[in-house]
Each structure stands twice: as structure tokens, then as C-alpha cells.
Amino acid sequence: MANYEIVKKIVVLGGKPDGVTKEINIAKWGVYDPIIDIRRWQGDIASKGISLKREEAQKLLDALKTALEEEEK
């Protein structure tokens, strides 16, 4: 498994009784710059997830805001 460091915990989106959580964090994987990281965790064990650069995260945020606003209409 790759070496990682959680630079900042942003939010736990949800979890299960078995200790698996879905989280959004700022993480540093290996020698790479910190990125926004969305994935499942079981304790310190990372599952598959998605990593986003700041620009990608901003596009996702904008798209979600638009979609949720349209859904409320």
C-alpha cells in the first residue's frame, strides 16, 4: 500500500457499524502534493477512492450545487 498522510480531515460523510467510514480529507500520497481525497476507510486501511486537484474539486462542488438547486425546483 502507498505511504500516505492525512493532512486535514474535512468531513465524515457516513459510516457503518463495522467501522467503515466514507470521508473527505486532504491527503498526501507518497511524494505527491496534498490533494482532496474521497474514499472509504476502515480504521487506517484505505479502500479505493478518488483524488481531486483543487480545480477538479471546485468543478465538482459547482456541479453539485447546480444539480441540487435544480432538484429543489
C-alpha positions in Angstrom: 0.0 0.0 0.0 1.2 3.5 -0.7 2.5 5.7 2.0 0.0 8.4 3.0 -0.5 11.2 5.4 -3.9 12.7 6.3 -3.1 16.4 6.3 -6.6 17.6 7.3 -9.8 15.8 8.0 -12.7 17.6 6.3 -15.8 15.5 7.0 -17.0 12.0 7.6 -19.9 11.6 5.2 -21.2 8.4 6.8 -20.3 5.1 8.3 -21.4 1.6 9.1 -21.4 -0.3 12.4 -18.4 -2.3 11.4 -16.2 0.8 11.5 -16.1 1.6 7.7 -16.5 5.3 7.1 -16.7 7.5 3.9 -14.5 10.5 4.4 -13.3 13.6 2.6 -9.8 14.6 3.6 -6.8 16.5 2.4 -4.2 13.7 1.9 -0.7 13.4 0.8 0.1 10.1 -1.0 3.7 9.2 -1.3 5.9 12.1 -2.6 3.0 13.9 -4.3 1.4 17.2 -3.2 -1.6 17.1 -0.9 -4.9 16.6 -2.7 -8.6 16.3 -1.9 -9.3 12.7 -1.2 -12.7 11.0 -1.1 -12.8 7.3 -0.1 -13.8 4.6 2.4 -11.7 3.9 5.4 -11.7 1.0 7.9 -9.5 2.4 10.6 -6.2 3.2 9.0 -6.9 1.0 5.9 -7.8 2.9 2.8 -10.2 1.5 0.2 -10.5 2.6 -3.4 -11.4 6.2 -3.8 -11.0 9.3 -5.8 -8.4 12.0 -5.5 -9.1 15.5 -6.9 -6.9 18.5 -7.6 -8.3 21.8 -6.2 -9.7 22.8 -9.7 -11.4 19.4 -10.1 -12.9 19.7 -6.6 -14.2 23.2 -7.4 -15.9 21.9 -10.6 -17.5 19.0 -8.6 -18.7 21.5 -6.0 -20.2 23.8 -8.6 -21.9 20.9 -10.5 -23.4 19.5 -7.2 -24.7 22.9 -6.2 -26.4 23.4 -9.6 -27.8 19.9 -9.6 -29.2 20.2 -6.0 -30.7 23.6 -6.7 -32.4 22.3 -9.8 -33.7 19.3 -7.9 -35.3 21.7 -5.3 -37.4 23.4 -8.1 
